[in-house]
Amino acid sequence: MAQTKSVAELTDRDRRITLLSLSMVLFVSILDISAVNVMLPSIGRDLHATTEQLQWVVDIFMVVLASILMFAGSMGDRFGRRRALIQGLTIFGLGSLLSAIAIGPQMLIAARAVQALGGATMPPVALAIIGNVFLDNAQRARAIGVWGAIQGISLAVGPLIGGVLTDVASWRWVFGINVPIVAITGFLIMRTVPETKAAHARKFDPAGQVLAMVLLVSLSYAIIRVGEHGSNLVSSILFAVAALSLAGFVVVERTVNEPMLELRFFKSMPFTLANLIALFAFASNTGFSFINALFLQNEMGFSPLAAGAFLVPMAICTGALAMVSGRMVAARGARPSLILHAILIGLSGGALLTTASVDNPWIVYLIASILLGSAMGAANAALNNTALSGMPRSQAGVAGATMGVARQTGQAVGVAIFGALYNAGLRSGTSAAQAALPNWWIMVGSAAIILTLAIISGTPWARSSENTVAELIAD
């Protein structure tokens, strides 16, 4: 691997090129996530995939990502972040290539799993490199600001790029375009990004890692299978495996010296409530996006490009509310933003409940998507602030990574539940609009739960638990 300068030897130009290459890492990883829903109907037709298989095209990425996210970050700390990033990019590029040439749904699902193995390393390690390369506080703040802007741009243009490539060429090009981007990004990283490691990296937790993956795979598979085949012996066994894996995971994490998931964090009520809110919020958001893509194209006759353009206002509102929420959190704390988030999700779900009785349901979907995008923008800064509040500075990275796992788990479970209920409704012979109704009730219920949790998170009782955690971790 090419030798690079040390962090101290980097010029301003070197740092700008480093930030460019690391921003490309984020762009390509989020682009693939935000574009895939638009492609699903085309993938279904070309590969003769069932709704269950299309769920797995999305869900396998989320499940693998959630399972190994913390492991991937610690690998960079232990063996070198630059090295881990190059390896992650290589695996992600290989998965993208295999996805582009997939000859059946099973091959595509397996290729997406390979993509996720690489993708789990990319954003957390790239962000850690930014923190170590930009030593000046002002420079670091600007670099992270650019990073956040790239994230918003990726979410906005991903569905558009996916729609254009699917319309003009094929859905395969959405995966194929990753390969040259990864190659260019890897070249820049090898030329400019210095190697950094953590002074004291966390040890691996192989038992916890395996149990976490078994838990998420078996739970997602059980939920998706119920939607496709109804409740039966296989789904019951899968639910039992998930329950046993959860119990085993808790036992392991309570006994090992350096657990993958620090359970003591959950003695902080704000931290626990923030993770629960993230679980419900991201399940609603990703579940809606999955159903939205299928409904607009299969039922309303939208082209992939039109379906992609349909999601742009949602992404714009996410970015706009994120800026407003950041100022609200700074001025008034996290609770007002989280309450606003709950109200907007409830309004979005309530609007979607009317889709079965209106002549132009796509208009309702558009309004609901704008409300939901605004809700997600209102939540991000508030969730991060609530989760990290009261945590020792030395544990902020682990606490933030735990929040990332909650988000990814919510996305995986959301696609599984929403897709299962939608599929079960279609199998029963109801219209697509009627089949989606249970999901919109889940959104309304999730909003009520989030509202309750948001109110509790700011109480003196919840805040008092932060000191307990700080003392425990210090010990």
N, C-alpha and C positions, 0 to 999 in steps of 0.2 A: 504494500500500500504506500502511496506517495507520502513523502515527508512534508510537513507543513510547519509554519512558524508557531511558536508558543503564543499563548494569549497576550503576554507582555509585549511581544514583538509585532503584534498586529497594528497596521495603520488604519486610519479612518476608512480608506478605500477597501481594505481587506474586510473590515467589519460590515460595510455596506454590501459587499458581495456575499458574505456569510449570511446576512439577513435575507438577501434575495434567495439564496439557495434553500434556506430553512423555510422561507415563506412558500416556495414551490413545493416543499414536502407537505406542508399543511394543505395547500391548494389541491394537490392531486389526491390526497387521502379523503378530503371532504367532498370533492367533486364526484368521486365514485359513489359515495353514500347518497348524496343529494340527487344524483341523476338516475339511480337504478329504478326507482318507482315508475318513472315515466316510460321505461322500457318494458315493463312487465307484460302488458298485453301482447306486444310484438314477440317477446320471448316465448310466451305461451303458445302463440300460433306457430312459430317456426320450429319449436322443439316439442310441440304437442304436450305441453306441461299442464298438469292439473293445478287447481288453486292451491292445494296443499304443497305441491312442489314449488310454486311461485313464492309461497310464504317462506320456504326454506332458502330460496335464492337470497331473500332479504335477511332472514333471521339467522342463518348460519354465520354470517359476517358479525352480527351483533353478539351472538352467543360466544363465539371464539374471542372477540374483542373484550367482552366483559370478563371472561374467564382468565385471560392472561395479561390484562392491562397492567396490573401492579408488578407482576413478574417481569414484563418487558421493560418497565421503567428501571427496576432494580438491576437488570442485566446491563444496562448502560452505565449505571453507577459503578458496577463491579468491574466490568471488562473494558470500559471505555465507551463514551457516548458516540464519538465519531464512528468507531468500529461497529457499534450496535446499529447506528442509523444506516450505514452502508448495507449491512446485512438485511435490515428490515426492508430497505428499498429494493434490494435484489429479490427477496422472497415476494414482495408485493408485485414487482414487475413480472415475475414468473407466474404468479396467480392471475394477473391481468391477461397475460398471453394465453394461458390455458382457458380462461373464461371466453376470450375472443374466438377460440377455435373449437369450443365445446360442441359436441355432436349430439348431446342429449341432456335432459335436465339433471340427471345424476352427475354427469361430468361437470356441469356448470356449478352445481352446489358444492362439489368437492373443490373446484377451482376457487370458488369464493372463500372457502375455508382457508386455503393457502394464502389468498389475498389478505385475509384478516390476521393470519400469523405474522405477516410482515407489517401490516397496517397498525397493529397494536403497539409496535415499537416507535413508529414515526412521530406522531405529534408530541407525546410526553418527553421523548428524548430530545427532539428538536427544541422544545421550550426550555428544557434544562440547559442546553447548550447556549441559548440566548442569555439565560441568567448568569452563565459563567464567562461569556465573551464580552458582554457589555457591563463593565465594572462600575462605570459612573451611573449614579442613580437616575439622572435626567436622561442619559442615553438609553438606559435600560427601559425606562418608562416609555420613551418614544418607540423603541423597538417592539415592545409588547403592544403598543397602540397600533403599529403597522400589522402585527400578527393578528390582532382582533379584527382589523379592517379586512385582511385577506380572508379570514374566516367568514365574515359577512358576505364578501364578494363571491366566495365559493358556493355558499348556500344559495345565492341569488342566481348565478349563471349556470350552476350545475344542471337544473332541470331544463334550461334553455339549450345548453350544449347537448344534453342527452336527447332532447326532442329534435333538434336540427339534424344530428348525426343519424338518428333512427329514421327520420323522414327521408333524408337525402340519400343515405347509404344503407346502413344496417345498425341494429343495436350492438353488433359485434365491434364496431368502430369505437363505441364509447369505452369499452374495455381496452381495445387495441391502442387507442391514443395515449394511454398511460405509459406504454413501453418506451417511446422516445422521450417523453417528459421525465420518466424515471432515469433514463440513461444520461440525459443532460444534467439533471439534478445531482446524480451520483458523481459525475465528472467534476462539477463545481465544488461539491463537498470535499472530495479527495484533494482538490487543489488549494482550497482556502480554509476549511474548518479545522481548527486545532483540536487535538485530542485532550479530553478532560475526563477525570474520574472523581468519584466521591472519596473523601478521606477515609470514611468508615462505611462501606456499603452494607446494606442489610443482607442477612443470609437467606438462602433459598428455603422455601417451605414446600417441598414436593408433595407431601401428603395433602396439605391444604389446597394446593394447586389442582391436583387430580380430583379431589372431592368437589371443588367449585365447578369444574368443567362438567363432571357427571351430573351435578345438581341442575345446572342450567340447560344442558342438552336434554336430559330426561324430562324436565318440567316442560320445556318448549315442545318437545316431541309429543308428550302426552296431550297437551292442550290442542295442538294442531291436529293430532290424530282423532280426537273427539269430534272436531269440526268436520272432518272428512268421513269418518266411519261410525260416529256415535260412540257412546261409552261401551267398552267391552273389556275382556280379560287383559288384552295387551296394554290398553291405556291405564287400567287399574294397576298393573305391575309397574308401569313407568312412573305413575304418581307415587307408588310405594318406594321405588328406587330414589326418587327425588327427596322424599321425606327422610329416608335413612341417610342419604348423602348430606342433607342439611344438619341432621343430628350429629353425624360424624364430623362434619366441618366445624361445628361449634366446639365439640370436644377437643379436636386437634388444635384449634386456634387458641383455646384457653390453656393448653399445656405446653406448647412449644415456646422457646425463649424469644424468637423473633418471628411472630406469625405474619402471614401474608396480609391478613386483615386484623388490625389492632382493635379487639373487642372492647378494650377499656375506653376507647373514644365514645362509645355509645352510652356511657354514663353521663355524658353531656347531653342534656335534653335538646338544646338548640342544634347540635350536630346530628342527633338522631332524627329530629323532626325535619331538618333540611334534607337529609337523605331520603326520608319517606316522601316528602313533597316532590323531590326529583323523580322518584320511582313512579308516582302517579302522573306527574306532569309529562314526562317523556313517553310514558306508555300511551297517553292520550294523543300526543302530538304525532308519534310515529304510526300508531294505529290508524289515525285519521288519514295520514298521507298515503298509507297502503290502500285503504278503501277508496280514497279519492281518485287515485290513478286508475284503478280498475273501473270505477263507475263512470268517469268522464269518457274513457275511450270505448269501453265495451257497451255501455248503455246509452250514452249521449252522443256517440259518434265522433268525439274529438280526435284529431290527429295527435301523434306524439308531440309535435311542435306546439300545437295549441294547448295541450295539457301541460307542457313545460312552461309556456308563457303564463298560464293560469296561476302558477305558483310563485311568480315573481313578486306580486304585491305582498304576499305572505312573508317572503324573505326580507323585503324592504321594511315592512312594519316591525319585523324582529330586530333589525338593525337600529331603526329609529327609536323604538321603545327601550332598547338596551342602553342608549345614550341617556335618555331621560331617567331610566331606572338608576343608572350609576350616580346621577346627581341626587336623586331622591334618597338613595341609601346613605350617601355622604351627609346629607342634611338632616334626615329624619330616622335613619336606621332602616333595617331590612323589612320590618313588618308591614308598612304601608304598601311596598312593592309586591310583597307576597299576597296580600289581600287583593290588590288590583289584579294580580295574576289569576287568582281563584275566580274572581268575578268574570273576567274575560273568557276563561275556559267554560264557565257555566253558561254565559251568553252564547258562545259558539255551539256548545252542545244543544242548548235550547233551540237555536235557529235550525240546526240539522234535524231536529225532531219534526219539523214541518215539511221535510222533503218528500214524504210519501203522499202529500195532499196538495202539492202545487204543480202548476203546469210547466214551469221552467226551473227545475231543481238546481241546475248549474249556477243560477244566480245566488241561491241560498248557500251552495257550496263555496262560492267566491266570498260572500260576506263572512261565512264561518271561518274560512281560511285566514282572512285578514284579522279577525278577532283572535284566532288561535296563535297566529304569528306574533301579534301584539302581546299576547299573554306570555309567550316564551321569551320575548325580549324583556318583559318586565321582571322575569324570574331569575335570569342568569346571575347578574351581579348580586342580587339579594341572597340567592342560595349559597354562592361562594362566601359571601360575607358572614352569613349565619353559620356555615359549617366550620369556618376557620376561627370564628370568634372565641377567644379564650384558650385556643390551642397554643402550646409552647411553640416558639418559632422553629425549633429544631424538628418538630413533627408536622409542620405545615404542608410539606410535600406529600407525606403519607396521607394526611387528612384530605388534601385536595384530590389525590389519586382515588381514595375511597369514594369521594363524591362522583368521580368519573365512572367508577364501577356501577354506582347506583343509577346513573344516567343510562349507561349502556344496557344494564339489566332491565330497566324500564322499557327501553326501546325493543329489546328482544321479546319480553313478555307482552308488550302492547301489540306487536305484529301477530304474535301467536293467538292471543285472545280475540282481537278484532277480526282477524282472518278466519278463525274457527267459527265464530258466531255468524259471520257473513256467509261462509260456506255452508253451514248447517241450514241457514234460512233459504239459500238457493236450492239445496237438496230437497227441502220440504215443498218446493214448488211456488214459493212466494216471489213477488217481484224483487228486483235488486234494491229498490228504495225501502221496501218493507224489511228485507233481510238485514239491512244496515241499522235499523232502528235500535236494536238492543245495544249496539256500540255507542250510540249517541246518549242513551240513558246512562251508560257507564261514564261518559264524559261529564254529564251533569252530576252524577254521584261522586266522581273524583273531585270535581270542583268544590262540593260541599265538604269533603274530607280535607282537602288542601286548605280551605278557609278556616276550618277548625284548628288544624295544625299550625297555621300561620298565626292565629290569635294566641294560641298557647305558647308559641316560641318566644314571644316578647314579654311573658309574665315574669315577675320577680322569682317565682319558684323555678322556672326553667333557667333563668340567668344564674341563679345561685349554684346550679350544678356544674357550671363551667369551672369554678374554683376547685371543685373536687377532682375533676379530670386533670387539671394542671398539676395538682399535688401528686396524683397517682402516677402520671407519666414522669414527673420529676424523680419520684422514688425508684 
